[in-house]
Amino acid sequence: MRTIIATVTARAVLPRSFAKQYPVAARAEGARIWDIDGREYTDLSGSAAVNFIGFGVDAIADAMAAQARQLPFVHSSQFTSEIAERFAAEVLEFAGAAFEGGAVFFTCGGSEAVETALKLARQYQVETGHPDRFEIISRRQAYHGATLGALAVSGNTARRAIYLPMVREFEHIDMPYCYRCAFNCENCGHQYAQELRAAIEHSAGRAAAFIGEPMSGATLGAVAPPSDYWPEIAAICREHDLLLIADEVMTGFGRTGRNFAMEHWNLQPDIIVAGKGIGSGYAPLGAVIASPRVVSALRQGSGTLIHGFTYNAHPVSMAAGSAVLERIRTGDLVKASDSHAGSIGKPFAKALHTMAKHEAVGDVRGLGLLWGVEFVQDRATKKSFPAEMKFSSRVAAAAMKRGVLTYPMQGSIDGKNGDHLLLAPPAVERERLLEALDQLSDAIAEAADHAAR
Ligand SMILES: Cc1ncc(COP(=O)(O)O)c(C=O)c1O
């Protein structure tokens, strides 16, 4: 233990913030993490919407260890592996009938998967005789990853600002946000979707694809669109021969009470991007799930995917992913996160809505086990707290003091102003999660009290 503390003091790991003291995590089980001093944290944010099945599931560790013993690695330019083929078939089945006959490209996480999807969309257009199509239309207030390509299609101002000179930018459109609706919620699903039509027209035949999170993730904080939004977006993409990429890195693998969030709107994208919950934190893992249309364009075209990473389809990650999916199935965890009677999602949502008793809570929104709590200084006008106050970080710090982990974000309104917390717990330990929500309520009261002084 002493060695660990010495290493931490030396700060050999480049930290996210030099201003912050990070506790040193020692072990985890279910929805809880313990640090090396024995302090317990209940994780209401699943780290960053990662842990879905709960930590400490022996079957996952066993599957990974067995795979590491038998075949730790092969390079995808030389071999495929039994475990990768098996897991790909399982993922295609989990994605539904529209993906039967499709194929999966596995990565080490969400950003790599988004990069892959963008390149796949470009290659699809080239293979099908449209070499002029290379632009990817995306949305402001979206987050698709940290690599430069993923950052180019993201709209998260704080995470992009200093890198903008380095990225190639295409059209961004607005994202439905009914709490602060640009169209006063008058036929707003249609109006937001029409922005895509305008962007395509502006791109003058260069648009290759549209990428969006079916339900917004961290940047806007779990906002679901009006019900007619995605069907109309899908129709516009079809009409103009754009591929539709659903970024389900945060929302996929059961998080919103469906296998993929797209199912809430009967959406059938051409490509699904997955990450986070697919490995539930047990292994670095992401996936690009391509529909048969995309795969056959490559197969019948050049026959070569002009893309690859050394570690794609890593066998140990494949073993982890397959065992995680098995756990999702046997534990009926997709249902557990939904709002059926007896689920975790239903009482979680109910308890979360009681947060509205705090004047500082403007909006509570979400689906399944992906929720956003937006804070306001004035409920009537929806005026946000001054950005310098970092209100959501204050709530998160007050919660952390109580042993509760959350995911604070700023910039929900315009990239700078607006505060919210993202909550995305694992679908386990229902009573403990509900107790942690009580503690979160106290934390909100404490932060609001300080802000008012
Ligand atoms: C919707 C979405 N896409 C992509 C990413 C990038 O994933 P990763 O951080 O695993 O690279 C994230 C991460 O938060 C995300 O929320």
Ligand as a Chemical Component Dictionary entry (heavy atoms), coordinates in Angstrom:
data_LIG
# 
_chem_comp.id                   LIG 
_chem_comp.type                 NON-POLYMER 
_chem_comp.pdbx_formal_charge   0 
_chem_comp.three_letter_code    LIG 
# 
loop_
_chem_comp_atom.comp_id 
_chem_comp_atom.atom_id 
_chem_comp_atom.alt_atom_id 
_chem_comp_atom.type_symbol 
_chem_comp_atom.charge 
_chem_comp_atom.model_Cartn_x 
_chem_comp_atom.model_Cartn_y 
_chem_comp_atom.model_Cartn_z 
_chem_comp_atom.pdbx_ordinal 
LIG C1 C1 C 0 -21.645 9.783  -27.524 1  
LIG C2 C2 C 0 -20.168 9.566  -27.373 2  
LIG N1 N1 N 0 -19.439 9.247  -28.447 3  
LIG C3 C3 C 0 -18.104 9.033  -28.359 4  
LIG C4 C4 C 0 -17.438 9.153  -27.158 5  
LIG C5 C5 C 0 -15.958 8.900  -27.084 6  
LIG O1 O1 O 0 -15.735 7.700  -26.427 7  
LIG P1 P1 P 0 -14.333 7.404  -25.695 8  
LIG O2 O2 O 0 -14.208 8.385  -24.580 9  
LIG O3 O3 O 0 -14.495 5.967  -25.257 10 
LIG O4 O4 O 0 -13.271 7.539  -26.714 11 
LIG C6 C6 C 0 -18.165 9.506  -26.011 12 
LIG C7 C7 C 0 -17.494 9.662  -24.722 13 
LIG O5 O5 O 0 -17.993 10.221 -23.775 14 
LIG C8 C8 C 0 -19.565 9.712  -26.115 15 
LIG O6 O6 O 0 -20.308 10.036 -25.056 16 
# 
loop_
_chem_comp_bond.comp_id 
_chem_comp_bond.atom_id_1 
_chem_comp_bond.atom_id_2 
_chem_comp_bond.value_order 
_chem_comp_bond.pdbx_ordinal 
LIG C1 C2 SING 1  
LIG C2 N1 SING 2  
LIG C2 C8 DOUB 3  
LIG N1 C3 DOUB 4  
LIG C3 C4 SING 5  
LIG C4 C5 SING 6  
LIG C4 C6 DOUB 7  
LIG C5 O1 SING 8  
LIG O1 P1 SING 9  
LIG P1 O2 DOUB 10 
LIG P1 O3 SING 11 
LIG P1 O4 SING 12 
LIG C6 C7 SING 13 
LIG C6 C8 SING 14 
LIG C7 O5 DOUB 15 
LIG C8 O6 SING 16 
# 
